Amino acid sequence: MKVNSDQTARALWITQAGKPTLLDTVLGDSPDGVRIKTLYSGISRGTERLVFRGQVPKAEFDTMRAPFQEGSFEFPVKYGYAAVGTIQSGPRAGQLVFALHPHQTQFSVPSSAAIPITPSVPPARAVLAANMETALNILWDAELGAGSRVTIVGAGVVGALTGYLFARMPGTEVCLVDTNPDRATIAQQLGCDFAHPDQVPQNSDVVIHSSASSAGLATAIAAAGVEATIIEASWYGTQPTTVPLGGAFHRKRLRIISSQVGRIPAHMAARWTYGKRLRKAIDLLADPVLDALISGETEFDDLPQSYEAILDASSTLCHRIRFAQD
């Protein structure tokens, strides 16, 4: 039986490790749902690369599921969580919204999952919302005080957004650390200092690690001052991790704690919901300087040919996907 074109969409699927393709997907509607035509989506390089390579641990299959993922991490799988589009019908018709949905030309989600985009935030920039939500959660986990000295090891999009938030707290000194010297310009634009790992600042009050590498974690530990806290914001998947707990780690009485966007920190959970946090993350994207974190753009039809290169390129921050605008 032929399915009407308005009941189908095309989506990016990973059919097996390292194999992306565009496939037709039948749309389902629910009584409380909204149909959204996608304008843009964003590639979250770190997580999507682990999914693409089949490096999500089996023990984490349930916790790592994206809200509207289809398939499984053993393939095929449709994965992603940064879509921006326009509601097509009903009382909210024409409204620009963000949804935690994979890369797909149109889709249906419950109305509560379609988060309105603040008028001051252009839809092309709103693809950063999921990453900003992660950065906001990291800030909460750090319980940062005004005037703190902060070092962020790993100036990818999450690390850079975290630096942007921290740099706007009164008196805070923030340094982004990365092996890529090109990130120095971005750090300056975001109001942060920049250093190569060989020149990492010492005696930081809080250190954020977001490079997803053992070398980066060692750098983070070296940057921490006495009684300081290291926030581990990386996701390693199945990659083994070496943690250097010798040297000054015990003498300095350091703490390493994890930050994961799937949970709201305990000291905030009584007052915040996931929806409220995501709405705040969208509001925080009003600053035009954040356009510097969009490192490239690809047409959706060209995505299967470009996807692997985008994920592998060390220069990738948030790569934006543009959908047909008709």
Backbone bond lengths (Angstrom), bond angles and torsions (degrees), N, CA, C in turn:
res aa  C-N    CA-C-N  psi(-1)  N-CA   C-N-CA  omega(-1)  CA-C   N-CA-C  phi
1 M - - - 1.466 - - 1.522 109.60 -
2 K 1.319 115.80 132.87 1.452 120.60 -179.70 1.518 110.26 -78.96
3 V 1.329 116.51 133.50 1.460 121.82 179.24 1.518 109.14 -96.08
4 N 1.353 117.72 134.34 1.461 121.45 178.83 1.515 110.65 -57.48
5 S 1.337 115.61 144.85 1.465 120.08 -177.08 1.521 112.19 -62.89
6 D 1.359 117.27 -28.85 1.462 118.60 179.60 1.523 112.12 -76.36
7 Q 1.343 117.18 -3.39 1.459 121.37 176.30 1.525 112.19 -107.43
8 T 1.315 116.20 8.01 1.464 120.20 178.12 1.523 109.96 -127.94
9 A 1.313 114.54 159.39 1.458 121.86 175.74 1.517 107.81 -143.20
10 R 1.302 116.18 165.58 1.463 120.25 172.56 1.518 108.53 -106.79
11 A 1.316 115.14 138.89 1.463 120.34 -176.96 1.521 109.44 -137.08
12 L 1.327 114.98 155.24 1.463 120.44 174.14 1.516 109.07 -82.62
13 W 1.316 116.61 122.34 1.460 123.21 175.96 1.519 109.48 -118.16
14 I 1.321 116.73 144.34 1.463 122.23 169.17 1.529 105.29 -99.68
15 T 1.318 116.80 106.77 1.467 120.61 -173.87 1.523 112.69 -79.80
16 Q 1.322 116.15 -27.14 1.462 123.43 171.32 1.516 106.79 -159.92
17 A 1.310 117.64 168.95 1.468 119.91 -175.39 1.526 110.50 -52.87
18 G 1.330 115.57 122.77 1.453 121.17 176.95 1.511 115.20 81.21
19 K 1.350 118.28 9.89 1.465 120.65 -175.94 1.543 110.70 -124.17
20 P 1.361 117.93 95.61 1.463 120.33 177.38 1.529 111.37 -93.26
21 T 1.311 116.70 147.77 1.463 120.84 175.72 1.518 109.39 -156.41
22 L 1.331 116.40 159.48 1.456 121.80 175.54 1.522 108.63 -96.42
23 L 1.344 116.75 127.49 1.453 122.20 -178.73 1.520 109.96 -128.98
24 D 1.332 114.74 151.00 1.461 119.83 174.13 1.520 109.92 -71.46
25 T 1.320 115.25 139.77 1.462 122.31 179.85 1.525 108.45 -129.29
26 V 1.325 116.93 129.49 1.470 120.88 177.52 1.521 109.10 -78.46
27 L 1.323 115.55 131.30 1.459 120.86 -178.61 1.525 110.69 -86.56
28 G 1.292 115.00 141.48 1.457 120.48 173.92 1.519 109.57 -118.97
29 D 1.314 116.72 138.60 1.463 121.46 179.09 1.525 109.45 -113.91
30 S 1.324 115.38 147.04 1.458 120.66 176.10 1.525 108.34 -120.08
31 P 1.339 117.89 158.95 1.469 120.19 -177.16 1.525 113.55 -55.65
32 D 1.325 117.44 -33.40 1.468 120.39 -178.24 1.525 111.86 -101.72
33 G 1.352 116.31 15.02 1.455 120.18 -174.84 1.520 113.38 -93.15
34 V 1.345 115.33 167.35 1.461 122.61 174.60 1.524 108.02 -129.08
35 R 1.315 115.60 144.17 1.468 121.69 175.62 1.525 108.55 -94.90
36 I 1.327 115.99 130.01 1.468 121.82 -175.14 1.520 110.06 -122.18
37 K 1.322 116.55 128.40 1.464 122.29 172.25 1.520 107.78 -92.30
38 T 1.314 116.42 123.50 1.459 120.94 -172.55 1.528 111.37 -77.49
39 L 1.326 115.42 133.99 1.458 122.78 173.06 1.524 110.91 -99.28
40 Y 1.329 115.70 -46.02 1.463 122.02 -178.40 1.533 109.04 -145.06
41 S 1.313 115.37 154.86 1.461 120.34 163.90 1.525 107.22 -138.05
42 G 1.313 115.76 164.14 1.461 120.07 -178.25 1.518 110.50 -123.24
43 I 1.322 116.18 140.47 1.462 121.98 176.28 1.519 108.63 -89.35
44 S 1.324 116.02 122.00 1.458 121.60 173.17 1.528 106.86 -91.62
45 R 1.322 116.19 97.23 1.461 121.60 -164.30 1.525 114.04 -58.38
46 G 1.338 117.69 -46.29 1.453 119.77 -174.24 1.514 112.85 -61.50
47 T 1.337 116.81 -53.69 1.461 120.84 -177.12 1.522 111.21 -70.38
48 E 1.330 117.28 -43.58 1.462 119.54 -177.51 1.528 111.75 -65.83
49 R 1.315 117.47 -30.75 1.465 118.95 177.48 1.528 110.85 -67.76
50 L 1.333 117.97 -39.44 1.463 120.47 177.22 1.527 110.98 -64.05
51 V 1.346 116.53 -41.13 1.465 120.29 176.93 1.524 110.10 -63.72
52 F 1.324 116.58 -46.10 1.470 122.90 -178.38 1.524 111.29 -58.84
53 R 1.336 116.50 -38.01 1.469 121.15 -177.82 1.530 112.58 -87.01
54 G 1.328 117.45 -2.75 1.463 120.04 -178.20 1.514 112.65 71.74
55 Q 1.350 117.20 35.61 1.459 121.90 -174.53 1.527 113.13 -109.14
56 V 1.326 117.24 22.66 1.465 120.37 173.27 1.529 107.89 -86.46
57 P 1.347 118.95 122.20 1.471 120.83 -178.81 1.526 111.00 -61.48
58 K 1.325 116.49 141.34 1.459 120.20 179.93 1.524 111.87 -57.20
59 A 1.320 116.61 -34.96 1.466 119.94 -179.15 1.522 111.99 -65.66
60 E 1.350 117.92 -16.99 1.457 121.78 -177.60 1.522 112.53 -109.85
61 F 1.329 117.88 11.44 1.466 120.01 -178.18 1.530 111.78 -56.41
62 D 1.319 116.86 -43.83 1.470 119.60 -177.50 1.527 111.73 -71.03
63 T 1.329 117.24 -45.16 1.466 119.86 -176.06 1.528 112.03 -71.18
64 M 1.354 118.00 -24.59 1.461 120.52 -177.99 1.523 113.55 -92.97
65 R 1.324 117.73 0.77 1.461 119.08 177.85 1.528 110.32 -62.64
66 A 1.332 115.86 132.63 1.459 120.02 171.70 1.525 108.31 -74.07
67 P 1.346 118.04 154.28 1.467 120.62 -174.01 1.529 114.71 -53.34
68 F 1.335 117.85 -38.47 1.474 120.17 -177.25 1.529 111.37 -120.94
69 Q 1.294 115.58 28.10 1.465 122.09 174.46 1.532 110.29 -61.19
70 E 1.326 115.44 145.77 1.459 121.42 168.48 1.519 108.46 -122.23
71 G 1.350 115.79 152.31 1.451 119.84 -176.55 1.517 110.98 80.09
72 S 1.327 116.01 -169.05 1.458 121.45 -177.89 1.515 110.31 -131.92
73 F 1.331 115.65 165.95 1.463 120.75 -179.28 1.529 112.50 -70.42
74 E 1.320 117.62 -6.67 1.460 121.15 173.07 1.524 111.29 -88.80
75 F 1.348 116.25 1.28 1.464 125.71 173.48 1.528 111.31 77.33
76 P 1.362 113.11 146.78 1.468 128.46 -3.99 1.526 111.57 -73.70
77 V 1.337 115.57 158.12 1.453 120.30 -178.89 1.527 109.65 -146.49
78 K 1.319 115.05 142.92 1.466 123.07 172.85 1.522 106.09 -112.28
79 Y 1.331 116.79 115.51 1.457 119.86 -168.98 1.530 110.66 -134.35
80 G 1.313 116.26 148.62 1.456 123.00 177.07 1.515 109.48 151.98
81 Y 1.344 116.24 162.82 1.466 118.27 -176.02 1.527 112.15 -157.38
82 A 1.330 116.89 43.18 1.468 118.74 179.23 1.520 109.48 -152.49
83 A 1.335 116.79 77.54 1.459 121.30 -177.74 1.529 110.34 -117.36
84 V 1.323 115.26 139.29 1.461 122.71 178.45 1.525 107.64 -125.09
85 G 1.330 116.69 132.03 1.453 118.78 -179.32 1.513 112.65 -161.14
86 T 1.330 114.80 -169.79 1.461 122.77 -176.47 1.519 109.54 -119.13
87 I 1.315 116.49 131.29 1.460 120.89 175.91 1.525 108.87 -69.32
88 Q 1.344 116.25 134.13 1.457 121.53 -168.84 1.519 115.09 -92.43
89 S 1.326 119.17 -23.95 1.463 119.40 -175.60 1.522 110.22 -155.20
90 G 1.331 115.61 174.73 1.456 120.17 178.39 1.515 112.47 84.20
91 P 1.321 116.97 -172.66 1.472 121.27 -175.83 1.529 113.49 -64.71
92 R 1.338 116.96 -20.07 1.472 119.51 179.17 1.526 112.58 -101.74
93 A 1.317 118.49 14.11 1.465 122.45 -177.31 1.523 111.02 -54.23
94 G 1.324 115.42 134.24 1.455 121.73 179.11 1.516 114.63 90.22
95 Q 1.329 117.44 -9.23 1.463 120.30 -177.90 1.526 110.81 -75.92
96 L 1.335 115.80 134.40 1.465 121.68 174.47 1.522 109.00 -80.69
97 V 1.338 116.06 130.99 1.460 120.03 -175.56 1.519 110.93 -139.46
98 F 1.320 114.64 161.06 1.462 123.59 172.00 1.525 108.30 -113.36
99 A 1.331 116.48 141.31 1.459 120.71 176.77 1.521 109.54 -142.65
100 L 1.316 115.84 148.19 1.466 122.12 179.81 1.531 109.00 -82.78
101 H 1.330 115.74 68.05 1.459 121.74 -172.30 1.531 110.94 -123.01
102 P 1.342 117.35 149.45 1.474 120.25 176.52 1.532 112.59 -63.51
103 H 1.334 114.85 176.95 1.465 122.91 -178.35 1.539 109.13 -73.95
104 Q 1.343 117.47 109.32 1.454 121.55 -172.45 1.524 109.26 -157.94
105 T 1.325 117.53 144.18 1.464 121.15 -172.54 1.525 113.19 -66.31
106 Q 1.317 118.24 -36.99 1.459 122.88 172.61 1.519 107.76 -153.05
107 F 1.323 115.89 158.85 1.457 119.19 -176.35 1.522 109.96 -160.81
108 S 1.322 115.44 163.14 1.462 122.28 176.07 1.518 109.46 -118.55
109 V 1.317 116.63 134.64 1.464 122.47 177.23 1.523 108.15 -139.62
110 P 1.334 118.14 160.05 1.467 119.40 172.28 1.528 110.55 -55.52
111 S 1.303 116.36 145.76 1.469 120.50 -176.82 1.524 111.67 -55.70
112 S 1.325 117.49 -35.01 1.465 120.87 -178.51 1.517 112.75 -67.42
113 A 1.349 117.46 -19.66 1.463 121.35 -179.44 1.519 112.70 -88.88
114 A 1.331 117.33 -5.32 1.464 122.44 177.54 1.522 107.69 -97.93
115 I 1.328 116.82 99.13 1.464 122.38 -172.02 1.530 109.63 -89.70
116 P 1.335 118.46 121.74 1.472 120.44 -179.95 1.523 111.78 -58.34
117 I 1.309 114.90 141.91 1.465 120.84 177.86 1.526 108.68 -93.00
118 T 1.306 115.66 126.45 1.464 122.28 178.96 1.531 109.96 -54.89
119 P 1.352 119.10 134.39 1.471 120.95 -177.68 1.528 113.98 -54.37
120 S 1.311 117.70 -28.25 1.472 120.42 -179.01 1.528 112.79 -77.70
121 V 1.347 118.09 -4.05 1.463 122.08 -178.68 1.528 109.33 -109.08
122 P 1.330 119.29 114.92 1.467 120.82 177.47 1.531 110.15 -63.39
123 P 1.335 117.97 141.92 1.466 119.59 -179.67 1.525 113.08 -58.02
124 A 1.321 118.47 -31.97 1.466 120.59 179.96 1.523 112.14 -66.52
125 R 1.340 117.45 -26.32 1.465 121.32 177.93 1.530 111.55 -88.94
126 A 1.318 116.52 -21.78 1.462 121.12 -175.74 1.529 112.83 -65.44
127 V 1.335 118.23 -12.95 1.467 119.78 176.18 1.527 111.30 -63.04
128 L 1.325 118.18 -14.19 1.463 122.24 178.16 1.528 112.97 -81.22
129 A 1.332 117.76 -0.81 1.459 120.41 -170.50 1.525 113.40 -60.14
130 A 1.323 118.13 -43.74 1.472 119.77 -179.11 1.517 111.06 -64.78
131 N 1.334 117.09 -39.15 1.460 120.30 177.65 1.524 111.39 -67.83
132 M 1.335 116.92 -38.35 1.465 119.71 177.27 1.526 110.53 -65.98
133 E 1.332 116.86 -35.43 1.457 119.97 176.95 1.528 110.55 -62.02
134 T 1.342 116.43 -40.91 1.465 120.49 176.92 1.521 110.60 -63.50
135 A 1.335 117.14 -43.70 1.466 120.97 179.52 1.522 111.24 -62.37
136 L 1.330 116.90 -40.37 1.460 120.69 178.08 1.526 110.61 -62.56
137 N 1.318 116.33 -40.73 1.468 119.97 179.02 1.535 110.95 -65.17
138 I 1.329 116.97 -37.03 1.463 121.29 177.24 1.531 110.15 -63.47
139 L 1.336 115.79 -43.42 1.468 119.41 177.90 1.527 110.24 -58.99
140 W 1.325 117.19 -43.32 1.463 120.11 177.66 1.518 110.94 -62.20
141 D 1.323 117.70 -44.13 1.463 120.98 -179.73 1.527 111.48 -62.22
142 A 1.331 116.76 -32.36 1.466 120.33 -178.38 1.526 112.42 -74.10
143 E 1.337 117.42 -21.65 1.469 121.75 -177.80 1.529 110.38 46.64
144 L 1.303 114.84 51.83 1.458 122.68 -171.89 1.522 111.89 -72.15
145 G 1.329 115.53 140.29 1.451 121.38 174.31 1.524 111.02 -103.49
146 A 1.327 116.45 154.54 1.462 121.16 178.03 1.526 110.23 -58.59
147 G 1.332 115.75 143.47 1.459 120.94 178.60 1.510 114.77 82.73
148 S 1.327 118.29 5.93 1.466 121.29 -177.15 1.529 111.68 -74.10
149 R 1.322 113.66 156.24 1.464 120.69 174.11 1.525 107.13 -103.31
150 V 1.336 116.44 119.67 1.460 121.74 -172.14 1.518 109.92 -122.16
151 T 1.331 115.51 133.40 1.452 121.61 173.11 1.518 108.53 -118.29
152 I 1.335 116.49 132.98 1.460 122.04 179.64 1.518 107.65 -119.20
153 V 1.320 116.37 114.04 1.466 122.12 -178.23 1.525 108.17 -96.44
154 G 1.326 115.53 112.43 1.455 121.57 -176.23 1.508 110.13 109.89
155 A 1.342 116.81 97.78 1.469 121.39 -175.24 1.519 111.08 -99.69
156 G 1.353 116.01 44.03 1.452 119.83 167.22 1.508 109.57 -72.23
157 V 1.322 117.13 -170.35 1.462 119.08 -173.67 1.530 111.87 -64.73
158 V 1.340 118.47 -39.14 1.466 119.76 178.71 1.528 110.51 -69.30
159 G 1.327 117.47 -44.78 1.453 120.11 178.01 1.522 111.83 -61.14
160 A 1.338 116.42 -41.44 1.463 120.52 -179.59 1.528 111.31 -66.50
161 L 1.327 117.21 -42.49 1.463 119.61 177.99 1.524 111.74 -66.15
162 T 1.324 116.62 -36.23 1.459 120.21 176.03 1.527 110.12 -63.05
163 G 1.326 116.33 -43.73 1.462 120.27 176.33 1.517 112.08 -60.65
164 Y 1.325 116.23 -41.03 1.472 121.02 178.09 1.531 110.76 -58.17
165 L 1.337 117.15 -45.65 1.464 120.38 179.97 1.525 111.65 -66.34
166 F 1.332 116.55 -46.65 1.459 120.24 -178.28 1.529 111.56 -62.56
167 A 1.339 117.24 -37.87 1.463 121.10 -176.20 1.524 111.97 -66.43
168 R 1.316 117.84 -14.14 1.455 121.11 -179.02 1.526 112.71 -97.56
169 M 1.317 116.90 6.74 1.458 120.66 173.67 1.522 108.78 -89.41
170 P 1.331 118.49 141.21 1.467 121.39 -173.24 1.527 113.07 -54.63
171 G 1.328 115.05 126.57 1.457 121.07 172.70 1.512 115.83 72.85
172 T 1.320 118.78 4.17 1.462 120.81 -175.39 1.524 110.74 -79.73
173 E 1.335 116.03 135.38 1.460 122.36 174.82 1.520 107.96 -104.30
174 V 1.326 116.58 122.66 1.460 121.52 -174.32 1.521 109.75 -123.71
175 C 1.329 116.11 132.11 1.464 121.56 177.03 1.518 108.70 -125.70
176 L 1.328 116.29 124.44 1.457 122.14 172.36 1.522 108.62 -89.58
177 V 1.331 116.34 133.75 1.464 122.20 -177.76 1.518 108.47 -118.75
178 D 1.332 116.62 129.05 1.467 119.79 -179.65 1.523 109.27 -157.54
179 T 1.339 114.95 152.88 1.463 119.96 177.35 1.523 111.74 -77.20
180 N 1.329 117.59 -16.76 1.460 122.52 -178.81 1.526 109.58 -90.60
181 P 1.331 118.12 109.76 1.471 119.88 -176.61 1.524 113.26 -64.66
182 D 1.347 117.26 -19.33 1.463 119.74 179.13 1.526 111.97 -66.14
183 R 1.338 117.06 -19.13 1.462 119.80 -179.88 1.537 111.92 -73.61
184 A 1.335 117.54 -9.19 1.465 120.51 179.63 1.528 110.81 -63.02
185 T 1.325 116.89 -40.50 1.462 120.84 -179.71 1.524 110.59 -64.32
186 I 1.327 116.21 -42.82 1.459 120.32 178.92 1.525 110.67 -64.22
187 A 1.343 116.28 -42.57 1.464 119.85 178.16 1.521 111.06 -56.90
188 Q 1.322 116.44 -44.35 1.470 120.78 -179.95 1.526 110.53 -62.70
189 Q 1.335 116.63 -42.08 1.465 120.34 -179.91 1.531 111.55 -62.32
190 L 1.332 115.91 -32.60 1.460 120.69 -177.36 1.524 112.98 -87.35
191 G 1.331 117.01 -1.06 1.457 120.41 178.31 1.517 113.73 88.22
192 C 1.344 117.13 22.45 1.469 121.94 -177.83 1.520 110.73 -117.46
193 D 1.336 115.80 156.80 1.458 120.94 167.75 1.522 108.22 -79.23
194 F 1.341 115.65 171.65 1.466 120.20 179.85 1.518 109.42 -138.87
195 A 1.337 116.41 144.94 1.465 121.00 176.53 1.520 109.69 -148.37
196 H 1.317 115.23 147.59 1.462 122.06 169.05 1.533 107.03 -76.66
197 P 1.340 118.94 152.98 1.477 119.56 179.72 1.520 114.61 -53.71
198 D 1.348 117.78 -28.23 1.469 120.37 178.48 1.524 112.37 -70.23
199 Q 1.324 116.64 -15.09 1.469 121.12 -177.33 1.521 111.35 -122.94
200 V 1.325 116.47 29.67 1.461 120.78 -175.44 1.530 110.82 -62.32
201 P 1.338 117.78 137.66 1.474 120.02 177.40 1.529 111.05 -61.91
202 Q 1.313 116.11 153.39 1.461 121.96 179.57 1.528 110.43 -108.19
203 N 1.335 114.76 163.14 1.462 122.08 172.75 1.528 114.05 60.65
204 S 1.329 116.70 38.42 1.461 120.40 177.45 1.524 110.26 -73.11
205 D 1.323 115.73 148.73 1.467 120.86 176.33 1.522 111.62 -75.59
206 V 1.319 115.44 -39.20 1.466 122.38 178.22 1.520 108.31 -136.73
207 V 1.323 115.96 137.36 1.467 121.32 175.97 1.525 107.86 -123.96
208 I 1.325 116.07 130.39 1.458 122.00 175.71 1.522 107.55 -106.02
209 H 1.332 116.61 127.90 1.461 119.39 175.75 1.517 109.90 -109.45
210 S 1.338 116.23 120.75 1.464 120.55 -178.11 1.518 112.59 -138.06
211 S 1.335 117.67 25.27 1.464 120.20 -178.73 1.518 113.43 -93.52
212 A 1.343 118.28 -10.79 1.473 123.13 -178.98 1.525 111.95 55.75
213 S 1.320 116.73 41.36 1.464 120.81 177.40 1.524 109.57 -142.84
214 S 1.332 116.37 149.41 1.463 120.53 177.42 1.516 111.02 -63.40
215 A 1.347 116.59 -37.63 1.466 120.22 178.93 1.523 110.57 -62.69
216 G 1.333 116.21 -40.45 1.457 119.59 178.74 1.515 112.22 -65.91
217 L 1.340 116.62 -38.39 1.463 119.80 178.48 1.527 110.36 -65.38
218 A 1.328 117.25 -38.46 1.471 120.61 176.44 1.526 110.53 -62.49
219 T 1.321 116.55 -40.84 1.462 120.66 177.61 1.523 110.60 -63.43
220 A 1.335 116.49 -40.50 1.468 120.55 179.64 1.525 110.93 -63.07
221 I 1.317 117.02 -42.77 1.465 120.81 179.25 1.524 110.41 -63.90
222 A 1.338 116.20 -39.71 1.466 120.21 179.89 1.525 112.15 -66.04
223 A 1.334 116.54 -29.01 1.471 120.23 -176.72 1.521 113.01 -80.92
224 A 1.324 117.69 -15.59 1.463 121.28 -173.41 1.525 112.10 -76.99
225 G 1.329 116.34 138.94 1.453 121.44 174.98 1.519 111.68 -84.84
226 V 1.300 116.92 179.06 1.463 122.39 -179.86 1.527 110.19 -59.50
227 E 1.337 116.42 132.84 1.461 124.48 179.23 1.525 112.69 63.38
228 A 1.334 117.63 18.92 1.465 121.30 -178.19 1.529 111.02 -80.15
229 T 1.328 114.80 166.61 1.462 122.49 179.42 1.520 109.56 -114.03
230 I 1.331 115.56 134.58 1.459 122.28 174.35 1.524 107.01 -109.05
231 I 1.330 117.08 121.17 1.458 122.19 177.59 1.527 107.83 -95.08
232 E 1.322 116.48 115.55 1.469 120.95 178.40 1.518 107.96 -88.55
233 A 1.342 115.57 105.65 1.461 121.62 -177.17 1.519 112.40 -106.73
234 S 1.334 117.33 4.98 1.461 120.83 -179.04 1.518 111.11 -82.35
235 W 1.318 115.30 157.35 1.466 121.94 171.74 1.520 106.76 -123.02
236 Y 1.321 117.33 117.58 1.459 122.76 -172.27 1.523 113.74 -96.51
237 G 1.333 118.02 -15.23 1.454 119.33 -175.57 1.515 110.46 63.87
238 T 1.342 116.81 -130.92 1.468 121.05 -179.32 1.520 112.58 -89.15
239 Q 1.340 118.07 1.17 1.457 120.24 -177.54 1.530 110.74 -70.32
240 P 1.344 118.30 130.66 1.467 119.95 175.71 1.528 110.35 -68.72
241 T 1.325 116.09 150.21 1.453 121.64 -176.05 1.518 110.37 -128.49
242 T 1.310 115.90 130.09 1.458 121.40 175.64 1.521 109.13 -98.90
243 V 1.333 116.20 126.45 1.463 121.24 179.98 1.523 108.68 -113.82
244 P 1.334 119.21 114.85 1.461 121.66 -178.39 1.529 111.75 -77.84
245 L 1.314 116.24 94.26 1.460 121.02 -177.18 1.532 112.56 -97.06
246 G 1.323 117.37 6.00 1.457 120.16 173.93 1.520 109.68 -85.51
247 G 1.326 116.91 -155.21 1.457 120.69 177.59 1.510 112.11 58.19
248 A 1.334 116.16 -129.72 1.466 121.15 -173.11 1.526 113.10 -92.17
249 F 1.336 118.23 4.07 1.463 119.29 -174.36 1.531 111.62 -56.61
250 H 1.344 117.48 -51.00 1.464 120.10 -178.28 1.529 111.70 -74.59
251 R 1.326 116.13 -38.65 1.469 119.13 -179.45 1.522 111.48 -60.52
252 K 1.337 116.47 -35.97 1.464 120.19 -179.79 1.531 113.12 -86.86
253 R 1.345 116.87 -1.78 1.463 122.40 177.82 1.533 111.48 51.42
254 L 1.330 114.78 54.16 1.459 120.69 -177.57 1.526 111.71 -81.39
255 R 1.324 115.13 154.08 1.463 121.82 173.91 1.520 108.50 -118.07
256 I 1.338 117.29 136.05 1.463 122.29 170.71 1.518 107.25 -116.40
257 I 1.336 116.36 120.64 1.455 119.61 178.07 1.527 109.16 -126.15
258 S 1.317 116.68 150.69 1.458 120.72 -178.67 1.517 110.61 -89.21
259 S 1.334 114.51 151.44 1.455 121.45 172.17 1.517 107.20 -126.19
260 Q 1.320 116.35 126.97 1.468 120.35 -179.41 1.512 108.26 -141.12
261 V 1.325 115.86 127.91 1.458 120.97 -172.15 1.530 112.20 -67.25
262 G 1.328 117.27 -15.29 1.458 120.70 179.33 1.518 114.15 -68.43
263 R 1.331 117.61 -10.44 1.460 121.16 177.08 1.528 109.57 -133.35
264 I 1.316 116.08 139.77 1.457 121.16 173.42 1.520 107.76 -84.54
265 P 1.340 118.30 131.94 1.470 119.97 -179.48 1.520 112.37 -52.21
266 A 1.327 115.68 144.50 1.459 121.57 -172.69 1.523 112.54 -55.92
267 H 1.342 117.38 -38.02 1.460 119.37 -176.33 1.529 112.73 -74.62
268 M 1.355 117.99 -6.46 1.456 122.15 177.31 1.528 112.55 -111.81
269 A 1.336 116.59 -18.09 1.465 120.99 -167.75 1.527 113.85 -64.18
270 A 1.309 118.90 -25.97 1.461 120.33 -179.21 1.524 112.33 -69.82
271 R 1.322 116.88 -19.92 1.464 120.33 -174.09 1.527 113.79 -118.22
272 W 1.335 117.44 -12.73 1.450 121.02 -174.27 1.528 111.07 -121.38
273 T 1.335 115.49 140.59 1.458 122.19 170.60 1.523 108.07 -108.55
274 Y 1.342 116.09 169.04 1.461 119.54 177.48 1.533 110.62 -62.85
275 G 1.323 116.88 -40.06 1.459 119.69 178.87 1.512 112.93 -63.75
276 K 1.322 117.00 -42.22 1.462 121.37 179.12 1.527 110.14 -64.24
277 R 1.345 116.64 -40.31 1.471 119.52 179.15 1.524 111.30 -64.36
278 L 1.345 117.40 -42.34 1.455 120.42 -179.96 1.526 111.01 -66.49
279 R 1.327 117.41 -39.62 1.469 119.50 177.00 1.524 110.99 -61.43
280 K 1.323 117.30 -40.34 1.464 120.08 177.97 1.525 110.48 -65.68
281 A 1.332 117.39 -39.12 1.467 120.57 178.48 1.525 110.78 -60.12
282 I 1.328 117.40 -40.92 1.467 120.40 177.52 1.523 110.36 -63.74
283 D 1.317 117.45 -43.99 1.467 121.14 178.18 1.530 111.64 -56.78
284 L 1.330 116.56 -35.38 1.464 121.26 -176.51 1.528 113.25 -74.35
285 L 1.326 117.78 -2.20 1.470 121.79 -178.86 1.523 112.72 -94.47
286 A 1.321 118.48 13.87 1.464 121.02 -175.36 1.526 113.43 -72.27
287 D 1.312 118.57 -17.04 1.467 122.32 -174.60 1.536 110.45 -79.45
288 P 1.351 118.86 121.12 1.469 121.52 -179.91 1.529 113.87 -59.85
289 V 1.336 118.59 -21.21 1.461 120.20 -179.27 1.532 110.80 -61.30
290 L 1.324 117.40 -23.42 1.465 120.71 -177.28 1.525 112.95 -71.95
291 D 1.339 117.11 -11.41 1.468 119.48 174.18 1.526 111.33 -61.71
292 A 1.334 117.03 -20.92 1.469 120.44 178.75 1.526 111.90 -64.00
293 L 1.338 117.24 -17.75 1.459 120.28 -178.62 1.526 112.77 -88.10
294 I 1.326 117.67 -2.27 1.463 121.48 171.63 1.523 106.96 -88.66
295 S 1.322 116.57 105.28 1.466 120.28 -171.04 1.522 113.81 -91.60
296 G 1.330 118.40 -4.40 1.456 120.56 178.96 1.509 110.22 177.10
297 E 1.328 115.68 171.20 1.463 120.78 -179.93 1.526 109.32 -145.94
298 T 1.320 116.16 140.21 1.458 122.98 -178.87 1.519 109.37 -134.73
299 E 1.344 116.88 141.40 1.454 120.90 173.15 1.530 109.42 -68.12
300 F 1.324 115.93 142.08 1.456 120.14 -177.81 1.530 111.98 -56.47
301 D 1.337 117.68 -40.93 1.464 120.37 -178.57 1.521 112.13 -61.95
302 D 1.328 117.40 -24.85 1.465 121.81 -178.63 1.524 112.89 -92.71
303 L 1.321 117.60 -0.40 1.458 120.92 -171.20 1.538 114.31 -62.60
304 P 1.327 120.30 -43.09 1.476 117.94 -179.50 1.527 113.44 -58.02
305 Q 1.320 117.07 -35.57 1.457 120.39 -179.70 1.528 112.37 -75.30
306 S 1.333 117.02 -24.21 1.467 121.29 -173.83 1.520 114.11 -105.06
307 Y 1.331 117.20 -15.62 1.459 121.38 -167.32 1.524 112.60 -58.75
308 E 1.308 118.10 -49.22 1.461 120.63 -177.25 1.521 111.48 -61.99
309 A 1.332 116.90 -42.85 1.465 120.03 179.69 1.522 111.68 -64.71
310 I 1.332 116.96 -37.70 1.462 120.80 177.62 1.524 110.29 -62.37
311 L 1.347 116.69 -44.23 1.463 120.94 -178.48 1.529 111.91 -68.51
312 D 1.321 117.26 -32.51 1.467 120.79 -175.62 1.523 113.25 -84.83
313 A 1.338 118.06 -20.41 1.465 121.12 -174.62 1.524 111.08 -72.52
314 S 1.324 116.42 123.35 1.467 119.89 179.53 1.524 112.18 -66.78
315 S 1.326 117.18 -17.19 1.461 121.17 -179.64 1.532 112.41 -81.44
316 T 1.351 117.63 -10.45 1.462 120.71 -176.42 1.528 111.04 -70.23
317 L 1.307 115.92 128.50 1.463 122.11 169.23 1.529 106.03 -106.31
318 C 1.333 118.30 -104.60 1.461 119.74 170.11 1.521 107.72 -100.38
319 H 1.318 117.07 117.34 1.466 121.12 178.74 1.527 107.71 -97.28
320 R 1.316 115.73 124.10 1.460 121.50 -174.04 1.537 110.48 -94.11
321 I 1.334 115.28 138.37 1.454 122.14 175.42 1.521 108.18 -105.80
322 R 1.332 115.65 128.00 1.465 121.17 179.76 1.526 109.39 -102.81
323 F 1.332 116.01 131.13 1.453 121.70 -179.77 1.537 109.54 -102.65
324 A 1.319 116.09 156.63 1.470 120.97 -179.22 1.519 110.55 -56.85
325 Q 1.331 117.24 133.02 1.463 122.99 -178.12 1.524 108.26 -110.10
326 D 1.329 117.74 88.71 1.465 118.97 -178.98 1.525 110.24 -120.67
